C-alpha cells in the first residue's frame, strides 16, 4: 500500500484514490489507512516532558506530506484530494500533552516552580516548614491547555487528565495538627495568594484581610482540621473537591488523624466530556476513600492554559506536608467534529443568509406554538427592554426558563442574529446560557436559563422605589463578588470563546443574577463578533446606553471600536454600583458636576460611606476604595490607557496598596482615536 521510495507519496495518493471514490461504504477503513500513513508511529503515553516537541515534529511532517501530495497530484485530481483531506481531518488527532512521572530528583525539580515555604529536599518536596501560619506551593512549569476553540471547522478541543501522587502529613508533637494540603488546577502565578495560610491551604485568599478577587482554582483538599465555617459538621479529617472556595462541593469523611497515618497515595481523574472529577485515596493500612463531583474547569472560570500543582498550609497549629512522588498524564486531546458543519469547496455557498445558517446550528429550535405553551400564553412578564419582552416559562421537564420575544425585531433580524451568533457557542459560568430559539415568520424568540434574582439594577442606586427597599440590600462583599464575576465573563468573551465578542451594552440591567447571586452577562442584541486576527470592529453609528457608552462608541462615525469599549462600560458599571447616584440622570441639573470627577476629587470622603442601595453593615473603606480605583482605570478617555479585562482581573487579585490611582478623569477627557 505504501511504497517508501522516492515517489512514495505520489504512489500512496494514486493507490488511495479508488478507495476514496468508494468512501460511502468504506469510510472507516479509509480513515484507518489515512491515519496509519500520516501518523506512522503512535505517540502513546510518554513518561517524559518532550511530548510537545514530538507532537510538533509529527504535525510538521504531516503537513509536509500533505503539501507534497498536493503538488504531485496535480489539479486534475483536486476533487479527489479535497475528499481525501476531508477524511484526514475527520480522523482523531493527537495534540501536545503534558505527561511525566517524577520521584523528585534534581532533574525533576528543574521543571517545578516553588512558592512560599515549598522547597526541594532530596527525593521529596517539603510544602511547608513547621512554623505557624505558613504556606507553600509548587506547580509544574508547563501549563496544561484545558480547551481550544480556535481549531476551525466548528471543532473544539477538550482535555481530560489523570494524576497520581504519594504524600505524607506528619506532626512533631501530640498537639492537634492543622491544616492540610491540596492538589490544584488553577490560575498560573509566581507567588502565593495573599493571606492563604491556615484553612485556605495556600490555594485561596482569605478575603477577611481584604478583597483579593476570584481565585479561579479547582482543588482536591486533604483537610486535617475542622473549621465549622467551611467544613462538614462532625468531621475532622476529610477529602473534598473545591471549586473557587474552600467550602467543598462534595466530601468524604475519614477517621480522625487518619490523614497522619503515614504515606498515602491519591489518584485524581478529570473527565472533560462528562465534566466530572473523581478522587480515590488509599492509606498504608489498606483503607480506601473516594469522592467525586460535577466539575467543569472551563465553566468554573479557569484560564485556557492552567497550572497544576500542590499547596499546603499551617495555622496556629502545625504539621508537615511532604510530596513524595507525582505522575501526571493528560489524555489525548480530541478534535470534536460537529456534524453537517464541514462542506466540500464546491458545496459551499457564499450567498447563504446568516440567519439560515444559525437556524441549522446546534441550538434546539421550537415552534411559536410551543413557545406560547411554555409561557402559558405569555402571562408572566419578567421585564421589558429595548429589544423585546421577557416572560417566565417552563420546559416539559419542569425546569424554569426565561423566554425573550423580539417583538420589534428589525426586518433583517440583526438583533436576533447578533444574540444567537454571539452566545450560541459560549460556555461560561458568568455568561447567560442560551437554551434554544424560535423563528416563525416575523416571530422570533430566544429561550434562556432562568435567573431568579433578576437583574443587577434592582440592587443599584435609583432602583425601583415602589418596592420594599430591604428586599434589594446586598453587602459590599456580595457586590465585590458580582463585579469580579462580570469581569471574568467579559474576559471570556474578549479572549477565550469561539469568536471574540464585544458586547457594547454592559449595564446593570444586562447583568442577571442566579439563585446564588452569581452574575451572568446577558442581552447581546448590540454585540459584535471580532474575527480572530482583527482587533477593531467598524460601527456605523453609536450603540449602547448613554452613561455607559465609551467615547469612541458615542462618536461611532469616527471609525472602529475594540474590546476596550466594554472595559469603559464595565468601569461605569462599577462606579454606578458603588456611587451615591447614577452617572447620567435626565433630571440632573445642568450645573451638576460629572460624577466620576466629583468622586475622584472626594475619594477619601466617599470611601466607606454606603450608597443608598447597598447594605452598609458589611461595608469597608478598603472594598469601596479598591473598586473605585479599578473603575477609574477602566474609564480612561483613550482606549489605549484602559486595561484589558484580563488585567482588570489581575487588579482584583492585588491588594489595595499595590494599586495606583490613575490620572484624573474629566467629562470631556483627552479622547483621541488611538485604540488599544
N, C-alpha and C positions, 0 to 999 in steps of 0.2 A: 504493500500500500504506500509506504513512504520510502522513496529512493533517495538516500542522502548523498547523491553525487553533486556535481557542480550545478546541475539544473534541477536539483531536488525539489525546490519549492514549486517550480512550474509543473513537474510531474505529479506532485501531490494535488495541485489545483486541478489539472486535467482529469485526474482519476476521481476526484470528488464530485465533479460536475454532474455525472449521471445520477449519483446519489441525491444531489441537491434537487435535480429535476423530479425526483420521486419523493420529495420531502413530506408530502401529505400523509404518507403511510409509513415513513421510516424516520420520523423526526428524532426520536430518542436515540437511534443508532448513529445518525449523522452528528448529533450533538456530542456523542461519546467520542467519535472519530476526531472531530474538531478539537475537543478538549485534550485528547492524547497528543495531537500534533502541536498545538500551541502551548501546552503545559506538559512536556515530556517527562518532567520529574516533579512528582508531587512533593510540595514543600513539607507537608506534615506538620507536626508539632515539635519545634526545636526547643532545646533546653538552653539556648544561648540568646544573647541580645542582638544577634546580627540578622534576625528575621526580616527586618525592614529593608536592609540593603539587598538581601537575596530576592525579596519580592520585587523590589525596584528593578534589579537587573533582569529578572524574568519578564517583567512588564515591558521593559525596553526591547528585549529580544523579541517578544511577541509583536510589538509594534513594527519592528524592522521586518519581520516575516510578512506581515500584512502589506507593508509598503512594497516589498519585493514582489509579492504575489500580484498586486495590482498592476505594477509596471510590466511584468512579464506576460500577464494575461491579455492585455490589450483591450481597446474599447469595445471590440465585438463581443466580448464576454461580460460586459459591465452589468447586465441584468442578473446573470447568474452569480456574479461576485457580490452584488448587493445582497442577494439572498443568502449567500454563504456568510457574509458578515453579520447578517441578522441572526443566523444560527449561533455564531460565535458570541454575539452579545447576549443571547438568552441563556447561555450556559452559566453555571455558578462560577464566580471568580473569587480568587483569594486576594485579600488586601493585607497590607502590612499589619502584623500583630505583635503584641508585647508578650514575650514568653521567657521565663527564667526559672532557675532553681538554685537558691542561694543557701550556703552554710555560713555565710558572713566571713569569708576570708577577706584579706586585704583587697583583692581584686574586686570582689563584690561590693565592698564599701565605696569604691570609686563611683559607683552608679547610684549612690544614695545621697539625699540632701538631709542634713541634720539640723534640727531647730531646737531651741531651748536647751534642756539638760541632756538631750539624746546624744549618745556617743558610741563609737565603735570600740568594743572591748574584747580583743582576741577573736574568739569564734562566736561572738554574740553581740547583740545591740542592747545597751542599757538605755531605756527610755527616760528614766528618772533617777536621781540620786535619793538619798534618804533624808533630804531636807523637807521642811514643812512648806506647804503652799508652792509646790514646784510643778513644772510641766515639761514634757519633752515630746518631740515629734520627729518622725523620719518618713521620707517619701522617695519613691523612685524618680530619678531624673527624667526619664522618658514618660511623657504623658500618654494617656490612653484616649484615643478618639472614640467617643461614645456613639456618634452617628454622623452621617454626612448626607445632606440633601442635594448637594451640587454635583450630581453624577450624570445628569441629563436623562432624557427619555422617560421622565416620570418615575425614575428609580430613586431609591434611597438605601443607605447602608445602616445597619444596626449592629451593635457589638454586645455579645454576651461574654462572660468570663467565669472562671473558677480559680480560686486561690486556696492554698492550704498553708498553715504555719503552726509551728510549735512555740510555746512560750511558757514562762513561769512567773508567778506572782508570789513574792515572799515577804515575810516580816522579820524584824530583828528583835522583837520583844513579845511579851504576852498581851500587849495592848491591842485594842481593836484596830485592824488595818483599814486603809482607805486610800484612793477612791476607786481606782480601776484603770483599764486600758481599752483601746478600741482599734478596730480596723476601719479605714475610711476611704471613701471616694469623694473627691470634692475639688473646690477651687484651688488652683495652684498658688502657692505662696512661699515666700522665703523666710518667714518668721512665724512665731506662734500668734494665734488670735489673741488680742488683748484680754487680760483677766479670764483666761481659760483654764485656770488651775481648779483644784477641788473637784466638784461634781461634774465639771464640764469636760474632763478627760483630755484637755488640750485640743479638743475638737471645735468648740464654740465659745463665743464671748459671753460673759455674764453681763447682761445689759443693765444690771443694778448699778454698775460703776459708770455707765454712760451708754448712749446709743451707738452701737457698732455695726448696724446694718444686718443684712441677711447672711447667714453662714453659708448657704448653698453647699451643704455637706450631708452625705448619707453615711452612717456609721453602724458598725456592729459593736455594741458595748459589752464588756465583761466587767460588771459592776460588783464591787465588794462592800459597798456601804449603802445603807438605806437612807434616802432623802425623801421624806414624806411629800415634799412639794412636787417631785417628779416621778418617783418610783412607785411600783405597785404596793398596795398596803399589805403588810405582813410578810414582806420578803426582804432579805438582805442580799445574798449572792444571787445574781440572775444574769441571763443573757438576753439582750434586747436589740431590736433593729430600730435605728433612729433616722428620721428624715427631717433635717433642718431644726431639730430640737432634741434635748436630752430626755424629753418625755417620749418613750418608745412607742412605736406603732403596735408592737407585739413583744411579749417577753415570755421566757420560761424560767421559773424559779428553780433554785438549786439549794441543797442543804447549806446552812451557814458554814462559812470557812472552807467550803469545798473547792473554791477557786484558788485556795492557797495550799492545795494538797500535792503540789509537785508539778512536774512537766505535764502540759496538756497539749492536745492537738485539735485545731479547729479547721473546718472547711466551710468556705463561703462560696455559693454559686449564685450568679445573676443571669436570669433568662430575659433578654431584652424583648423577645417576641411576646412572651407571656406577661412581661412587666412584673416579675416576681423574684424575690430574693429569699434564699434558704440558707440556714446555718446549722451545722452539726458540731458539737463539742464533745470530745472524748477525753476522759481522765485516765490516769495510770491504773486505777482500781477497776477499770472496765466499764464504768458508767458512761452513758451517752445521753446528751441533752440536745434537743432540736427546737428550732423556732423558724418560722417563715412569715412573710408579709408581702402584700401587694406593694411593689416599689417600681416606679418609673423614673429613672435617673434624669431623663430629659424633662419630664413634666415637673420634677422637683426643682427645676431651675439650675441644674448643674451646667457648667460650660461644655461646649462641644469637645474640647480637649481637657480632660480632668486628671488630677493627680491621684495616685493610690499610695497608701502607706499606713502607718500606725501612730497612735498617740497615747499618752498616759499622763496621769496627774495625781498629786497628793494634796491633802488639805491640812488641817491641824493634826490629823493622824497620818501616819506614813506607811509605805510599803515599797518594795522594789518591783520593777517591771522589766523583764528581760525577754527579748525576742531571740529565739534560738535557730530558727530556720524559716525560710519563706519561699514558696513556689507560686508562680502566677502564670496563667495561660488564658489569653483572650481567644475565644473560639473564632472560627472562620467568619469573616465579615461577608455576609451575603448581599448581593445586589438584588433587591426585591423588585421584580419586574411587574409593572401594573398592566394588566391585560387591556388590549384594544387601544393602547396609547402609542405604539410604535408602528408607523406605516412606512411602506417602501416608498422610495422617492417618487415613483410615478403615480402613487396613490394619494400623495399629499395635495391638499387644496389650499392655495394661498388666499383664497377669497371667502372661505367659510367663515361665517359670523362668529364672533367671540361667544355670543350667548348660546349658540347651538353647541359649541364645544363644552361650555360649562354645564349644560343640561345632561351631557353624557359623562359627567365626572363621577367620582366615587361616592358623592353625596346621595342620600336617599331622596327620591322625588315623590311628592304627594300630589294628589288631585285637589282642586279647590274645594270640592265637596267634603273630602277627608279633612281638610284644614278647618272647614266650618264645623264639622263634627267634633274635632279636637277641642275647639274653643267654645263649644255649646252655643253656636251661633254668635260668637263674639260678645258674650255677655259680661266678661270680667276684664275691664281695661286696667292695664298696669301703668300706662303712660303714653304720652303723645309727643312726638318730636317733629323736626322739620322734614323728615322723610317717610313718616308713616306713624301708625298707631300700634302699640304693643299690647297683646292680650295674653291672659293666662290660659293655659290649656293642659291637656294630659294625653299621653300616648296610650296605646292599648294595654301596655303592661302596667299602667297606673302611675308611671313616673311623670312628674310635673314639668312642663315646658313653658317657654315664652315664645309667642308667635308674633312676628313683626309683619304687618300688612303694609306694603308700599302703595298706598292709595293714590298718591300723586306722582308715581314714577314717570320720568320723562319718556318720550317716545322711543328713544333708542336704548332705554333700560340701563343707562350708565350707572346710576346709583346701585341698582341690583347687581350689575356686573362687577362693580368695584367691591361690593361687600363679599360676594361669593369668591371672586378671584383672589381677594386679599387674605381671607381667613379659611377658605375651603380646605387648605392643606396644612394649616397651622396646628401645633400641638404644644401648648404650654399652660402651666398652671395659672398664669396671670393674663391669659387671653381667652375670651369667652369662646365656648365650643359651639360651632355651627353643626347642627344635627341633620338638617335636611332643608329642602326648598320646594317651592311650588311655582310653576309658570303655566298659567292657563289664560291665553289671550292677553288682555291687559292686566289680569290679576297676577300679582307677584307676592310671594310670601317667603319669609325665612324663619326656620324653626331653630331655636336656641335652647341651651340648658337654662333652667330657671334659677334666678338669683333671689332668694327670699328676703335679703336685706336691702333690695332696691339699689338705687344709685347713690354715689357719694355726695351729691348735692343735698341730700336730706340731712347731712351732718355738717354742712358748710354754713358759714355766716350768711344770713339772708335766706335761710331755708323757709319752708312753708310755715308761716307763723300761726296758721289756723289749727295746726296740730299741737299736741302736748309737747312742750319743749323738752321735758325729761326723756322722752322717747328717743331723742336724737343725740344724747350726750355720749361722747366717746372719750377715752383717756388719751393723753399725749402718747403713751406707749402704743396704743392701738393705731392712732393716726400715723405714727412713725412707721409701723409695720406695713400699713396700707401703702404709704408713699414708696417704701422700698420695693414692695411688690409691683407697683406700677412701673418703677424704673426697670425692674427685671423683665417685665413684659415688653416694654419698648426696646430694650437691648436685644431681646429675642427677635422682634420684628425687624429691627435695623440690621442685624448681623447674622442671625442664625437660622431663620426659617427658609423655606424652599425658594421663595422670591422675596427679596428685601422689600419691606413695606414702609412707606411714610404715611402716617395716619392723618395728619393735617387737621384734626379736630379734637385734640386732647383737652378735656374739661371735666369738671366733677360729674356732670350729667352722663358722661360716657364711660365712667368707671363704675362697674357693678360690683356688688358685694355678696358673696355666698353666705351660707349659714354660719361659717366661722370667720366672717369678715375678711376672707381672702379676696383681694381685688382682681377684677377681670376687665381688661380693656375691651370696649365694645363699640358698635356703630362705626362701620368702615365705609359709609356711604361716600365720603370725600377722599378716601385713601387712594394713593398712587403706588403702583409697583415700580421698583427700580431694578433695571437689568443688572446682572452680576458684575459687569465691567464698567458700569456707569455710576457716577456719584451725584449727578444732578438730574432733576426732573423738571421739565418745562410745564408751566401752567399758564393758561390764557388770561385768567383773572383771579382776583383774590378769592380764597375759600377758607372757611373756618368760622370762628366765633370771635367777635370783637372783644378785646380784653385778654384773649389767649393767643391771638394770631401774631406770629412773628413779623417784624417789619418787612422782610423780603417777601413774605406771603401777601401782606397787605398791599404792597406795591407789586402785585403779580405781573404787571406788564413789563417789569424790568428784566425778566428773564427766568432763571431756574431757581428751584428750591432744593434743599437737601434734608437729610435726617436731622440736621441741626435745627430745622424749623420745629420739629416735635420737641426737641430739647427746650426751646424757648417756651412752648406751651406748657411743658412739664414744670418749668420754673415758675410760671404764673400760677399753675395749679397749686404748687407748694405755698406760695405767698397768699393765695386766696384762702387756703385751708388754715393757715396759722395766723392770718391777719385779722384785724378788728372789723374790717369791712372789705367789700369787693373792690377790685382794681377799677372796673368800669361800671358805673351805675347811671342810668339815664336821668335820675333825679338829682345827681350831684351838681352842686352849683358850679358855675364856670370858673369861679376863683379857687376852687378846691385844688389842693396840691396833689400831684401824681403820687399815688400811694407808695410804690417802690422807692421813690425819692424820699418821702416822709419817713418810711421805715428805715432807710439807710441812715438818715440823719438822727433817728431816735432809737437806734438799735438796742442800746443798753437799757433804755427806759422801757422798751417794748418787751424784751425777753423776760419770761416768767409771768407775764400778765396774760391770763387765759382769754381767748377770743369768746365771743358770745355763744358760739355753738360747740365749744369744747369743754369738757369737764375739767375744771381746774384742780380737782382734788389730787390728781396724779401728775400734774404738770411740773416740769422742772425747767429752769432757765437754760440748762445745757441743751436739752432737746430742742427747744424753740430756737436757740442761738444757732445750733448746727443746721437745722432745717432752713433757716433764713439765709445763711451763708451759701448753702448749696443752691437755693433758689436764685440768689443774686448772680452766681456764676452762670446759671442756665439762661438768664435773660439779658446777657450782654448783647449790645446792639449788633455788632458784627458777628456773623455766624462762626467765623474762624476763632473768635475769642471764647466761644462756648465749649464746654467739654462734650465728649460723646457720651452716650448713655452708659457705656462700659466704664468710662472714667467717673461718671456720677456714682455708679455702684461702688467703685473704689473709694470715693469720698465718704460714702456711708460707712465703709469699713474702717475709716480712720477716726482717731479721737478728735475732739474739738480743738485741742491745742495744735494739731497738725494742719488745720485748715486756715488758709489766709483769706482775709476779706478782699474781694475783687475791687476794681476801680468803681467809683460812684456811677450809678445809672441815672441817666436823665431821660425825660419824657421824649425829647427829640433824638437824643443819642447821637452817636457819630456813625450812623449806619452808612455802609458803602456796599459795593457789590462784590466784595471778596468773600468767597464761600469756602466753608470747611468741608 
